[in-house]
Amino acid sequence: MLSVAQREEVTGHRGMVAWFTGLSGSGKTTVARALDHLLHSHGKRSFLMDGDVLREGITSDLGFSPEDRTENLRRFTEVARLFANAGTITLVSAISPYEESREKARERIGAERFLLVHVATPLEVCEARDVKGLYAKARAGKLPQFTGIDAPYEEPENPDIKLVPEDGDPGVMAHTVFDALKSRGFLGEA
């Protein structure tokens, strides 16, 4: 079996996980998508794991109870770890509402290969965006256990990066994360 180091020789950079957390509509997937394009333009192997997409397949059997959310993130963690072990810069975009689950992800993947990015868009801004109409449904009682409305979202205690709307557009925020990856040695030789 090839080692992680051997796989990273091929990619020219370290395999790692940048985990984007935030409320629905915070912009975490938009920033992660912009970062994915930026990494690709610099010749880096990356892959975006979007929570909504994974819920259509790998975790389609799970609901939104606290237990199911915990299992959902455990599965995300295992898949992200596999990608990182293959030498890929893995971008996870998932609400991931519980601090304990995020910390378990950091431990399982390895703190030295994990970067927690909190897209800290306030609830009122997320609701104003409501691109998918989810907040309106949750407020009307048609979407129970919706994070931020009747299910909790635990703000990260110590994110590696905290992005707020005032930081600029998604492209600017993506550059912030890119620069952090570079300064931490994840991108290999410049």
N, C-alpha and C positions, 0 to 999 in steps of 0.2 A: 504494500500500500504506500502511495506517495505521501510524504509529510506535507504539512501546511507550508513549511519553508520552501519546499520544492515547488509547490503550486504558486507561491508568491514570487518565485524567480521568474516564472512565465509571465505573470501579470505586471511585474515591475513595481508593485506596491503591496502594502499589507492588507490582508483581509480584515474587515472590521464591520461593526454595526453602528450606524447612526440612527438612534431611536427617536422619532418625532412624536411628541405627545401634546395634546391640547383638546379643547372642546370641539364638538362637531361644528364645522364652519370657521374654525380658527385660522385655516390656511396652511395647516401642516402638510397636506398632500401637495398643495400647489408649490410650496417652498421645496419639498422633497423632489418633486418633478423637475423644478428648475435646477436643483443641484444635480440630479441625475443627468440632465442635458449638459451641464457645465463640466461634470466629470468626464462624460463621453467626449466632449470637445477637446479635452486635455489627454485623451488616450487612456483613460482609466476604466477598468472593468467595474461596472456598478449594476445594481439591480434594485428596483423599487418594489417593496412589498406593501401594498395598500390594504388596510384593514377591511374595507368594503369588498374588495376583490377576493381576499382570503375567506371572507364569510360566505361567499358564493360556492366555495369548494371545500377546502381543508377543514373549515369549522362550520359548515352548513348545518350540522346536527346540533349546534349549540344555540341557546337563547340568550337572554340578557340578565339572568339572575346573577347575583354575586359569584356563585360557584361556576356558572358557565363562563362568565367574563374572565375568571381566573384561569380556567382551562383553555379558553381562547388564547390568552396571552402566553400560556405555557407552550402551546403549539406554535404560535408565532416565533417564540424564542428558539425552539428547536430547529425550525426551518431556517431562521436567520443565522443561527450558529453553523448550520451546514454550508450555507452560502459563504460565510466568512471563512470557514475552514477551506473552502475551495479558492480562496484568494480574492474574493469579490468584496467590494465596498457595498455593503447591504444597507439600504435605506428602508426603515420600517416606519410606516405612517399609520398609527393606531391611537385611538383616544386613550387607551390604557389608563383607566381612571384610578387605579390603586397604586399607591407608593410601594407597597410590599411586592406586587407583581413586577413593577419596574426594577426594583432592587434584585429580585430573583433573576430577572433577565440579565442584569449586569453581572451577577455572580456566575450564572451558567455560561454565558458567553465569554466572560473574563473581563475584569475591570480595565485591563490594559488594551482591550479591543472594543470598547464600548463607549459611546458618546451619547448622552441624553440631551436632546434638544427640546426645550419647552417653548411651544408657540403659544405665548400667554396673551391671547386675544380675549378681552373681557366678554363675559356672557352677553351683555347688551349689544355689543358689536356683532357677535356671532348670530344672535337672534335677528338683528337688523339685516344681515346678509341672507340668512335662511334660504340658501340656494336650493336646497332640496325640499323645503317646506316642512321639515321635521319638527322644528320648534313650534310652529303653529299647530301641528297635529298633537304634539306632546302637551301643549297648553290647553288644548281642547279635550284632553283625556283619551285621545285615540292612539297614543303611542306610549304605553306605560314603561316605566323603568328607563326613561330617557336621561342620559347623563347631563347633569347641570340643572335639570328641572325637578324630577322626583327620584333621581339616582345620583349618588355623590360623585364628585370629581375631586380627588385629592391633589392639590398643587404639589409639584415636585419640591422637595425640601432643598435639594442641592443640584439643580440641573447643571450640566457642563456649559450649556449655552441657553440663554433666555432671550427669545425674540418677542418683541411687542410691535403692534402696528406702526408705531412712530419710527421704527427702525428702517422703514422704506418699503418699497414694493418687494414682491417675492424674489425677483432677481437679485436685489441688493442683499436680502436675507440669505439667499443661497450662497452668495459670495462670502458672507460672514462665516457660514458653516464651512465652506471650502477652505477659507484661510485658517480656520481652526484645525481642520484635518491636516493641512499642510504643515502648520507649526507643530503639530503633535507627531509628525513623522509618518502619517498614514499614506501619503501619496508617493513615497519613494523619491527618486531624484527629480528635481525640478527641470 
